[in-house]
Amino acid sequence: MIELSWEDLINAPKEGGPYLCFVDNTHSIVGALQKRHQKGFYTHVCWYVGDGVIYSQDFLFGVRNIDRYREHYRVKLVSLIDWSVEDRDRLFRIIRHDANSL
């Protein structure tokens, strides 16, 4: 595991993504209850696609800015390095389609 600065995270290379993004998020009642029950674990999963943009489901699945987590939450990115370019492109398309279909 490599610990990144916030600037490193924001500038993660797009060709490595989309990144599975774990966030210690207690914005929602579900996240807050989960945090209360499971101390020390990440409570929210979303997709980081680069340039500070995440696709996340709060009430609805959609585009969010990762800056909302900057001050108060831990963020962990996971790059799926074994995926082919085709796999990554397909996942990007699926994420964007799902966010735009609501």
N, CA, C and O atoms as CSV, one atom per row, in Angstrom:
chain,resi,resn,atom,element,x,y,z
A,1,MET,N,N,0.851,-1.177,0.000
A,1,MET,CA,C,0.000,0.000,0.000
A,1,MET,C,C,0.894,1.236,0.000
A,1,MET,O,O,1.884,1.302,0.728
A,2,ILE,N,N,0.531,2.205,-0.820
A,2,ILE,CA,C,1.263,3.464,-0.918
A,2,ILE,C,C,0.381,4.562,-0.357
A,2,ILE,O,O,-0.779,4.689,-0.750
A,3,GLU,N,N,0.919,5.358,0.559
A,3,GLU,CA,C,0.160,6.482,1.090
A,3,GLU,C,C,0.388,7.693,0.199
A,3,GLU,O,O,1.527,8.066,-0.079
A,4,LEU,N,N,-0.698,8.300,-0.243
A,4,LEU,CA,C,-0.638,9.432,-1.156
A,4,LEU,C,C,-1.033,10.723,-0.462
A,4,LEU,O,O,-1.831,10.724,0.476
A,5,SER,N,N,-0.460,11.823,-0.938
A,5,SER,CA,C,-0.936,13.129,-0.502
A,5,SER,C,C,-2.254,13.402,-1.226
A,5,SER,O,O,-2.607,12.689,-2.166
A,6,TRP,N,N,-2.973,14.422,-0.794
A,6,TRP,CA,C,-4.224,14.770,-1.466
A,6,TRP,C,C,-3.967,15.143,-2.923
A,6,TRP,O,O,-4.754,14.787,-3.801
A,7,GLU,N,N,-2.883,15.849,-3.184
A,7,GLU,CA,C,-2.545,16.246,-4.553
A,7,GLU,C,C,-2.238,15.015,-5.412
A,7,GLU,O,O,-2.623,14.960,-6.580
A,8,ASP,N,N,-1.542,14.023,-4.830
A,8,ASP,CA,C,-1.282,12.769,-5.561
A,8,ASP,C,C,-2.590,12.079,-5.916
A,8,ASP,O,O,-2.754,11.575,-7.027
A,9,LEU,N,N,-3.513,12.061,-4.974
A,9,LEU,CA,C,-4.804,11.412,-5.204
A,9,LEU,C,C,-5.563,12.115,-6.327
A,9,LEU,O,O,-6.075,11.458,-7.234
A,10,ILE,N,N,-5.638,13.431,-6.273
A,10,ILE,CA,C,-6.354,14.198,-7.287
A,10,ILE,C,C,-5.729,13.985,-8.662
A,10,ILE,O,O,-6.431,13.960,-9.673
A,11,ASN,N,N,-4.404,13.830,-8.696
A,11,ASN,CA,C,-3.690,13.696,-9.965
A,11,ASN,C,C,-3.375,12.252,-10.336
A,11,ASN,O,O,-2.485,12.003,-11.150
A,12,ALA,N,N,-4.089,11.307,-9.754
A,12,ALA,CA,C,-3.869,9.897,-10.104
A,12,ALA,C,C,-4.064,9.738,-11.609
A,12,ALA,O,O,-5.001,10.305,-12.171
A,13,PRO,N,N,-3.192,8.976,-12.268
A,13,PRO,CA,C,-3.281,8.868,-13.727
A,13,PRO,C,C,-4.592,8.235,-14.185
A,13,PRO,O,O,-5.009,7.200,-13.665
A,14,LYS,N,N,-5.229,8.865,-15.157
A,14,LYS,CA,C,-6.509,8.363,-15.663
A,14,LYS,C,C,-6.380,6.956,-16.230
A,14,LYS,O,O,-7.312,6.157,-16.136
A,15,GLU,N,N,-5.224,6.652,-16.821
A,15,GLU,CA,C,-5.063,5.326,-17.411
A,15,GLU,C,C,-5.033,4.216,-16.352
A,15,GLU,O,O,-5.122,3.038,-16.698
A,16,GLY,N,N,-4.911,4.570,-15.083
A,16,GLY,CA,C,-4.968,3.579,-14.004
A,16,GLY,C,C,-6.380,3.310,-13.531
A,16,GLY,O,O,-6.619,2.360,-12.786
A,17,GLY,N,N,-7.310,4.136,-13.956
A,17,GLY,CA,C,-8.675,4.054,-13.447
A,17,GLY,C,C,-9.611,3.385,-14.409
A,17,GLY,O,O,-9.201,2.943,-15.482
A,18,PRO,N,N,-10.865,3.308,-14.035
A,18,PRO,CA,C,-11.418,3.923,-12.832
A,18,PRO,C,C,-10.921,3.208,-11.581
A,18,PRO,O,O,-10.676,2.002,-11.584
A,19,TYR,N,N,-10.782,3.972,-10.533
A,19,TYR,CA,C,-10.286,3.455,-9.270
A,19,TYR,C,C,-11.463,3.166,-8.344
A,19,TYR,O,O,-12.378,3.979,-8.211
A,20,LEU,N,N,-11.427,2.024,-7.721
A,20,LEU,CA,C,-12.364,1.742,-6.655
A,20,LEU,C,C,-11.943,2.625,-5.492
A,20,LEU,O,O,-10.774,2.615,-5.106
A,21,CYS,N,N,-12.853,3.372,-4.935
A,21,CYS,CA,C,-12.535,4.381,-3.931
A,21,CYS,C,C,-13.300,4.064,-2.644
A,21,CYS,O,O,-14.530,4.064,-2.625
A,22,PHE,N,N,-12.562,3.798,-1.588
A,22,PHE,CA,C,-13.164,3.566,-0.282
A,22,PHE,C,C,-13.077,4.859,0.517
A,22,PHE,O,O,-12.024,5.496,0.567
A,23,VAL,N,N,-14.174,5.241,1.135
A,23,VAL,CA,C,-14.237,6.494,1.887
A,23,VAL,C,C,-14.815,6.209,3.271
A,23,VAL,O,O,-15.772,5.450,3.424
A,24,ASP,N,N,-14.214,6.830,4.255
A,24,ASP,CA,C,-14.749,6.773,5.608
A,24,ASP,C,C,-15.790,7.891,5.701
A,24,ASP,O,O,-15.503,8.986,6.186
A,25,ASN,N,N,-17.007,7.593,5.227
A,25,ASN,CA,C,-18.052,8.609,5.021
A,25,ASN,C,C,-19.216,8.387,5.980
A,25,ASN,O,O,-19.808,7.309,6.009
A,26,THR,N,N,-19.533,9.389,6.745
A,26,THR,CA,C,-20.693,9.290,7.638
A,26,THR,C,C,-21.757,10.314,7.268
A,26,THR,O,O,-22.551,10.705,8.123
A,27,HIS,N,N,-21.793,10.763,5.990
A,27,HIS,CA,C,-22.821,11.716,5.553
A,27,HIS,C,C,-24.215,11.120,5.643
A,27,HIS,O,O,-25.170,11.817,5.985
A,28,SER,N,N,-24.335,9.840,5.340
A,28,SER,CA,C,-25.661,9.220,5.338
A,28,SER,C,C,-25.939,8.551,6.680
A,28,SER,O,O,-25.020,8.257,7.444
A,29,ILE,N,N,-27.194,8.321,6.950
A,29,ILE,CA,C,-27.569,7.625,8.180
A,29,ILE,C,C,-27.011,6.210,8.171
A,29,ILE,O,O,-26.596,5.701,9.211
A,30,VAL,N,N,-26.998,5.565,6.991
A,30,VAL,CA,C,-26.454,4.212,6.891
A,30,VAL,C,C,-24.958,4.227,7.220
A,30,VAL,O,O,-24.483,3.387,7.985
A,31,GLY,N,N,-24.218,5.178,6.645
A,31,GLY,CA,C,-22.785,5.291,6.919
A,31,GLY,C,C,-22.506,5.578,8.384
A,31,GLY,O,O,-21.585,5.005,8.967
A,32,ALA,N,N,-23.289,6.454,8.976
A,32,ALA,CA,C,-23.102,6.795,10.389
A,32,ALA,C,C,-23.363,5.584,11.285
A,32,ALA,O,O,-22.609,5.331,12.225
A,33,LEU,N,N,-24.426,4.840,10.995
A,33,LEU,CA,C,-24.727,3.644,11.790
A,33,LEU,C,C,-23.674,2.560,11.589
A,33,LEU,O,O,-23.288,1.874,12.536
A,34,GLN,N,N,-23.216,2.411,10.354
A,34,GLN,CA,C,-22.176,1.426,10.073
A,34,GLN,C,C,-20.891,1.792,10.816
A,34,GLN,O,O,-20.237,0.919,11.387
A,35,LYS,N,N,-20.531,3.059,10.812
A,35,LYS,CA,C,-19.325,3.514,11.502
A,35,LYS,C,C,-19.440,3.260,12.999
A,35,LYS,O,O,-18.466,2.873,13.645
A,36,ARG,N,N,-20.614,3.475,13.540
A,36,ARG,CA,C,-20.842,3.243,14.964
A,36,ARG,C,C,-20.676,1.762,15.299
A,36,ARG,O,O,-20.162,1.409,16.360
A,37,HIS,N,N,-21.115,0.906,14.383
A,37,HIS,CA,C,-21.063,-0.534,14.600
A,37,HIS,C,C,-19.685,-1.125,14.296
A,37,HIS,O,O,-19.222,-2.009,15.017
A,38,GLN,N,N,-19.029,-0.651,13.244
A,38,GLN,CA,C,-17.753,-1.199,12.775
A,38,GLN,C,C,-16.667,-0.128,12.860
A,38,GLN,O,O,-16.301,0.445,11.834
A,39,LYS,N,N,-16.167,0.146,13.998
A,39,LYS,CA,C,-15.157,1.190,14.162
A,39,LYS,C,C,-13.907,0.891,13.340
A,39,LYS,O,O,-13.408,-0.234,13.341
A,40,GLY,N,N,-13.405,1.910,12.636
A,40,GLY,CA,C,-12.166,1.785,11.903
A,40,GLY,C,C,-12.289,1.283,10.481
A,40,GLY,O,O,-11.269,1.134,9.808
A,41,PHE,N,N,-13.487,1.015,9.993
A,41,PHE,CA,C,-13.667,0.514,8.644
A,41,PHE,C,C,-14.210,1.600,7.730
A,41,PHE,O,O,-14.866,2.539,8.182
A,42,TYR,N,N,-13.930,1.462,6.447
A,42,TYR,CA,C,-14.489,2.377,5.454
A,42,TYR,C,C,-15.976,2.083,5.304
A,42,TYR,O,O,-16.394,0.926,5.344
A,43,THR,N,N,-16.767,3.127,5.131
A,43,THR,CA,C,-18.225,2.961,5.133
A,43,THR,C,C,-18.881,3.274,3.796
A,43,THR,O,O,-20.101,3.169,3.670
A,44,HIS,N,N,-18.093,3.656,2.799
A,44,HIS,CA,C,-18.679,4.069,1.528
A,44,HIS,C,C,-17.745,3.652,0.395
A,44,HIS,O,O,-16.527,3.792,0.510
A,45,VAL,N,N,-18.302,3.146,-0.686
A,45,VAL,CA,C,-17.532,2.762,-1.867
A,45,VAL,C,C,-18.046,3.566,-3.054
A,45,VAL,O,O,-19.255,3.704,-3.239
A,46,CYS,N,N,-17.133,4.091,-3.850
A,46,CYS,CA,C,-17.509,4.840,-5.043
A,46,CYS,C,C,-16.422,4.636,-6.093
A,46,CYS,O,O,-15.470,3.890,-5.865
A,47,TRP,N,N,-16.559,5.285,-7.220
A,47,TRP,CA,C,-15.585,5.187,-8.317
A,47,TRP,C,C,-14.924,6.528,-8.528
A,47,TRP,O,O,-15.610,7.534,-8.710
A,48,TYR,N,N,-13.595,6.561,-8.507
A,48,TYR,CA,C,-12.837,7.778,-8.818
A,48,TYR,C,C,-12.348,7.669,-10.257
A,48,TYR,O,O,-11.683,6.700,-10.620
A,49,VAL,N,N,-12.682,8.676,-11.083
A,49,VAL,CA,C,-12.328,8.626,-12.500
A,49,VAL,C,C,-11.275,9.657,-12.886
A,49,VAL,O,O,-10.948,9.791,-14.065
A,50,GLY,N,N,-10.745,10.381,-11.919
A,50,GLY,CA,C,-9.712,11.370,-12.189
A,50,GLY,C,C,-10.251,12.783,-12.157
A,50,GLY,O,O,-11.462,13.004,-12.167
A,51,ASP,N,N,-9.330,13.742,-12.117
A,51,ASP,CA,C,-9.668,15.174,-12.111
A,51,ASP,C,C,-10.613,15.562,-10.976
A,51,ASP,O,O,-11.406,16.492,-11.124
A,52,GLY,N,N,-10.537,14.867,-9.859
A,52,GLY,CA,C,-11.367,15.208,-8.709
A,52,GLY,C,C,-12.805,14.746,-8.816
A,52,GLY,O,O,-13.635,15.139,-7.996
A,53,VAL,N,N,-13.124,13.920,-9.807
A,53,VAL,CA,C,-14.503,13.486,-10.047
A,53,VAL,C,C,-14.712,12.058,-9.540
A,53,VAL,O,O,-13.946,11.149,-9.863
A,54,ILE,N,N,-15.757,11.884,-8.747
A,54,ILE,CA,C,-16.154,10.550,-8.322
A,54,ILE,C,C,-17.593,10.306,-8.760
A,54,ILE,O,O,-18.380,11.237,-8.933
A,55,TYR,N,N,-17.906,9.051,-8.931
A,55,TYR,CA,C,-19.282,8.625,-9.154
A,55,TYR,C,C,-19.673,7.879,-7.898
A,55,TYR,O,O,-19.047,6.887,-7.527
A,56,SER,N,N,-20.709,8.364,-7.249
A,56,SER,CA,C,-21.060,7.874,-5.928
A,56,SER,C,C,-22.577,7.813,-5.773
A,56,SER,O,O,-23.317,8.562,-6.410
A,57,GLN,N,N,-23.010,6.914,-4.923
A,57,GLN,CA,C,-24.430,6.855,-4.627
A,57,GLN,C,C,-24.658,7.340,-3.209
A,57,GLN,O,O,-24.308,6.671,-2.236
A,58,ASP,N,N,-25.250,8.512,-3.116
A,58,ASP,CA,C,-25.751,8.980,-1.831
A,58,ASP,C,C,-27.218,8.559,-1.824
A,58,ASP,O,O,-27.535,7.435,-1.436
A,59,PHE,N,N,-28.099,9.434,-2.241
A,59,PHE,CA,C,-29.493,9.032,-2.450
A,59,PHE,C,C,-29.642,8.451,-3.847
A,59,PHE,O,O,-30.281,7.416,-4.039
A,60,LEU,N,N,-29.034,9.144,-4.839
A,60,LEU,CA,C,-29.013,8.686,-6.226
A,60,LEU,C,C,-27.570,8.559,-6.686
A,60,LEU,O,O,-26.693,9.262,-6.183
A,61,PHE,N,N,-27.320,7.674,-7.630
A,61,PHE,CA,C,-25.982,7.510,-8.197
A,61,PHE,C,C,-25.697,8.667,-9.136
A,61,PHE,O,O,-26.494,8.947,-10.032
A,62,GLY,N,N,-24.566,9.348,-8.942
A,62,GLY,CA,C,-24.252,10.472,-9.809
A,62,GLY,C,C,-22.850,10.994,-9.594
A,62,GLY,O,O,-22.064,10.421,-8.839
A,63,VAL,N,N,-22.546,12.090,-10.266
A,63,VAL,CA,C,-21.228,12.716,-10.230
A,63,VAL,C,C,-21.103,13.571,-8.975
A,63,VAL,O,O,-22.013,14.323,-8.626
A,64,ARG,N,N,-19.964,13.443,-8.305
A,64,ARG,CA,C,-19.658,14.251,-7.126
A,64,ARG,C,C,-18.216,14.728,-7.247
A,64,ARG,O,O,-17.440,14.193,-8.039
A,65,ASN,N,N,-17.866,15.730,-6.460
A,65,ASN,CA,C,-16.495,16.196,-6.394
A,65,ASN,C,C,-15.844,15.573,-5.171
A,65,ASN,O,O,-16.418,15.587,-4.081
A,66,ILE,N,N,-14.664,15.034,-5.347
A,66,ILE,CA,C,-13.996,14.340,-4.240
A,66,ILE,C,C,-13.589,15.301,-3.123
A,66,ILE,O,O,-13.290,14.863,-2.013
A,67,ASP,N,N,-13.576,16.600,-3.404
A,67,ASP,CA,C,-13.225,17.583,-2.365
A,67,ASP,C,C,-14.156,17.522,-1.159
A,67,ASP,O,O,-13.781,17.941,-0.064
A,68,ARG,N,N,-15.359,17.006,-1.352
A,68,ARG,CA,C,-16.290,16.913,-0.213
A,68,ARG,C,C,-15.737,16.028,0.895
A,68,ARG,O,O,-16.186,16.117,2.038
A,69,TYR,N,N,-14.766,15.172,0.572
A,69,TYR,CA,C,-14.176,14.264,1.566
A,69,TYR,C,C,-12.814,14.723,2.065
A,69,TYR,O,O,-12.208,14.061,2.907
A,70,ARG,N,N,-12.333,15.836,1.560
A,70,ARG,CA,C,-10.948,16.251,1.813
A,70,ARG,C,C,-10.633,16.497,3.290
A,70,ARG,O,O,-9.612,16.014,3.781
A,71,GLU,N,N,-11.450,17.207,3.984
A,71,GLU,CA,C,-11.112,17.651,5.340
A,71,GLU,C,C,-11.403,16.625,6.442
A,71,GLU,O,O,-10.701,16.583,7.452
A,72,HIS,N,N,-12.425,15.809,6.249
A,72,HIS,CA,C,-12.901,15.032,7.391
A,72,HIS,C,C,-12.885,13.520,7.220
A,72,HIS,O,O,-13.262,12.800,8.144
A,73,TYR,N,N,-12.462,13.021,6.072
A,73,TYR,CA,C,-12.582,11.592,5.818
A,73,TYR,C,C,-11.305,11.010,5.252
A,73,TYR,O,O,-10.538,11.686,4.567
A,74,ARG,N,N,-11.093,9.732,5.555
A,74,ARG,CA,C,-9.997,8.996,4.927
A,74,ARG,C,C,-10.483,8.479,3.582
A,74,ARG,O,O,-11.641,8.086,3.439
A,75,VAL,N,N,-9.592,8.482,2.601
A,75,VAL,CA,C,-9.921,8.003,1.257
A,75,VAL,C,C,-8.841,7.011,0.832
A,75,VAL,O,O,-7.650,7.273,0.995
A,76,LYS,N,N,-9.260,5.881,0.292
A,76,LYS,CA,C,-8.322,4.880,-0.212
A,76,LYS,C,C,-8.697,4.553,-1.650
A,76,LYS,O,O,-9.852,4.248,-1.945
A,77,LEU,N,N,-7.702,4.619,-2.552
A,77,LEU,CA,C,-7.918,4.250,-3.951
A,77,LEU,C,C,-7.333,2.864,-4.205
A,77,LEU,O,O,-6.263,2.522,-3.701
A,78,VAL,N,N,-8.050,2.081,-4.989
A,78,VAL,CA,C,-7.570,0.772,-5.404
A,78,VAL,C,C,-7.560,0.737,-6.921
A,78,VAL,O,O,-8.589,0.949,-7.562
A,79,SER,N,N,-6.392,0.468,-7.491
A,79,SER,CA,C,-6.266,0.353,-8.940
A,79,SER,C,C,-6.269,-1.117,-9.308
A,79,SER,O,O,-5.564,-1.925,-8.703
A,80,LEU,N,N,-7.056,-1.449,-10.291
A,80,LEU,CA,C,-7.171,-2.831,-10.721
A,80,LEU,C,C,-6.193,-3.047,-11.873
A,80,LEU,O,O,-6.574,-2.969,-13.041
A,81,ILE,N,N,-4.937,-3.318,-11.541
A,81,ILE,CA,C,-3.854,-3.305,-12.528
A,81,ILE,C,C,-3.914,-4.458,-13.526
A,81,ILE,O,O,-3.296,-4.372,-14.587
A,82,ASP,N,N,-4.626,-5.515,-13.225
A,82,ASP,CA,C,-4.693,-6.656,-14.142
A,82,ASP,C,C,-5.723,-6.476,-15.249
A,82,ASP,O,O,-5.818,-7.312,-16.147
A,83,TRP,N,N,-6.483,-5.406,-15.196
A,83,TRP,CA,C,-7.519,-5.203,-16.200
A,83,TRP,C,C,-6.912,-4.739,-17.511
A,83,TRP,O,O,-5.920,-4.011,-17.536
A,84,SER,N,N,-7.524,-5.173,-18.592
A,84,SER,CA,C,-7.093,-4.716,-19.915
A,84,SER,C,C,-7.663,-3.319,-20.179
A,84,SER,O,O,-8.545,-2.852,-19.458
A,85,VAL,N,N,-7.157,-2.673,-21.202
A,85,VAL,CA,C,-7.669,-1.364,-21.609
A,85,VAL,C,C,-9.152,-1.486,-21.959
A,85,VAL,O,O,-9.939,-0.594,-21.640
A,86,GLU,N,N,-9.533,-2.569,-22.605
A,86,GLU,CA,C,-10.939,-2.789,-22.966
A,86,GLU,C,C,-11.822,-2.908,-21.720
A,86,GLU,O,O,-12.927,-2.367,-21.681
A,87,ASP,N,N,-11.325,-3.621,-20.700
A,87,ASP,CA,C,-12.074,-3.751,-19.442
A,87,ASP,C,C,-12.285,-2.382,-18.799
A,87,ASP,O,O,-13.384,-2.059,-18.349
A,88,ARG,N,N,-11.225,-1.586,-18.763
A,88,ARG,CA,C,-11.301,-0.255,-18.149
A,88,ARG,C,C,-12.266,0.645,-18.925
A,88,ARG,O,O,-13.087,1.343,-18.329
A,89,ASP,N,N,-12.162,0.624,-20.246
A,89,ASP,CA,C,-13.055,1.449,-21.072
A,89,ASP,C,C,-14.506,1.032,-20.877
A,89,ASP,O,O,-15.393,1.880,-20.780
A,90,ARG,N,N,-14.744,-0.258,-20.821
A,90,ARG,CA,C,-16.114,-0.761,-20.610
A,90,ARG,C,C,-16.657,-0.307,-19.258
A,90,ARG,O,O,-17.809,0.116,-19.160
A,91,LEU,N,N,-15.830,-0.395,-18.218
A,91,LEU,CA,C,-16.271,0.038,-16.892
A,91,LEU,C,C,-16.550,1.535,-16.867
A,91,LEU,O,O,-17.552,1.960,-16.291
A,92,PHE,N,N,-15.682,2.350,-17.483
A,92,PHE,CA,C,-15.935,3.795,-17.591
A,92,PHE,C,C,-17.301,4.043,-18.238
A,92,PHE,O,O,-18.092,4.838,-17.731
A,93,ARG,N,N,-17.577,3.369,-19.346
A,93,ARG,CA,C,-18.856,3.551,-20.048
A,93,ARG,C,C,-20.037,3.159,-19.164
A,93,ARG,O,O,-21.046,3.864,-19.134
A,94,ILE,N,N,-19.923,2.048,-18.449
A,94,ILE,CA,C,-21.016,1.593,-17.581
A,94,ILE,C,C,-21.266,2.595,-16.460
A,94,ILE,O,O,-22.415,2.930,-16.174
A,95,ILE,N,N,-20.210,3.071,-15.830
A,95,ILE,CA,C,-20.350,4.039,-14.729
A,95,ILE,C,C,-21.033,5.307,-15.241
A,95,ILE,O,O,-21.990,5.792,-14.636
A,96,ARG,N,N,-20.539,5.835,-16.348
A,96,ARG,CA,C,-21.133,7.077,-16.891
A,96,ARG,C,C,-22.576,6.856,-17.333
A,96,ARG,O,O,-23.431,7.712,-17.106
A,97,HIS,N,N,-22.849,5.729,-17.956
A,97,HIS,CA,C,-24.233,5.420,-18.388
A,97,HIS,C,C,-25.170,5.373,-17.186
A,97,HIS,O,O,-26.246,5.970,-17.209
A,98,ASP,N,N,-24.760,4.658,-16.129
A,98,ASP,CA,C,-25.616,4.544,-14.941
A,98,ASP,C,C,-25.874,5.891,-14.294
A,98,ASP,O,O,-26.979,6.160,-13.824
A,99,ALA,N,N,-24.850,6.740,-14.269
A,99,ALA,CA,C,-25.033,8.076,-13.675
A,99,ALA,C,C,-25.950,8.943,-14.520
A,99,ALA,O,O,-26.689,9.765,-13.978
A,100,ASN,N,N,-25.917,8.779,-15.833
A,100,ASN,CA,C,-26.728,9.605,-16.720
A,100,ASN,C,C,-28.119,9.050,-16.952
A,100,ASN,O,O,-28.950,9.729,-17.555
A,101,SER,N,N,-28.399,7.850,-16.500
A,101,SER,CA,C,-29.693,7.239,-16.779
A,101,SER,C,C,-30.755,7.577,-15.743
A,101,SER,O,O,-31.901,7.145,-15.864
A,102,LEU,N,N,-30.382,8.345,-14.727
A,102,LEU,CA,C,-31.363,8.686,-13.686
A,102,LEU,C,C,-32.098,9.958,-13.998
A,102,LEU,O,O,-32.956,10.382,-13.223
